[in-house]
Amino acid sequence: MSPDEQSFFQRLGERIAGLHRERGLTQVQLAEMLGCSQQQVLSFEKRRRRVPVSTLPGLAKTLGISIEELIGAET
């Protein structure tokens, strides 16, 4: 993984963690809503595993934001 990719996934993990906490969701609750395990959510947050592109729409919807906001894209 390139340094740019590492930085991107670190920021994405931090956003996921912050957003689910802001919404009063635990990792377990978020995982249930996404249909994955709590360990996967933890791995996304800690940058141990890349968030699959196919997961982004459901994750954004669950957190109530756009995919662009989730990935930190500037508009």
Residue, then its C-alpha position, 0 to 999 in steps of 0.5 A: m500500500s502506498p503512503d497516499e493509500q495508507s493516509f486515505f484509509q487512516r482518515l477514512g477509518e477515523r471518519i467511520a469511528g467518529l461518525h458512528r460515535e456521533r450517531g450513538l452507534t456502537q461498532v456492533q450496531l454498525a456492523e449489524m446494520l452493514g451485515c458484517s462483523q464487529q471485527q470487520v468494522l474495527s479493522f476498517e477503523k484501525r486500517r487493518r483492512r481496506v473498506p471494500v468499494s461495495t461497502l461504501p454506499g451502505l456505510a454512507k447511508t447508515l451514517g446519514i452522509s454522502i459517499e463523498e463526505l464519507i471518503g473526504a472528497e472535496t466538492 
